[in-house]
């Protein structure tokens, strides 16, 4: 049986910082106000007059050796055979040890689902979103990106990949040397964030140049 380790590539040359991935993640996972499993960090690099804007999309890195899993006292954080790291909400006690252990800040503690417009009653979409959220997550637990596992199991791409208008995100099997992700990492010098930590993230970036 062929090995499978799902991973993602983010092409920094293609990313335009439009937040489509961030919005698609919220829409697909019904995350509450203030909770972001996918984020686009922005900054600048260079010196005047050759200064450029910089976009850095981040999410859970689904590390091969996840420190969050080792830190969890109840075994709520687990890793599937395909490499996807997930949280079992029935085992999570909300201690936040995993959040402290994650070097990438990829986890979000949700005490309760917050509506998008504070001070107002829930609109029909919010009522639906709240219902969908609580169908998968218990109050007072940690949450995070799971590479849209249900979509992946149905043969689809993660929502953020489908939503990207510039095809800056590519999803595939890192264990297959012939896959698109493996070939791009090899040909375009794909790199991981903080490889010195030894976590071996499953998210790679392609450089701007």
Helices and strands as residue ranges (DSSP letters): E 6-11, H 20-29, E 39-47, E 50-58, H 67-71, E 77-79, E 85-87, H 97-101, E 108-110, H 124-136, E 141-143, H 149-153, H 159-163, E 169-173, H 180-187, G 195-197, E 203-206
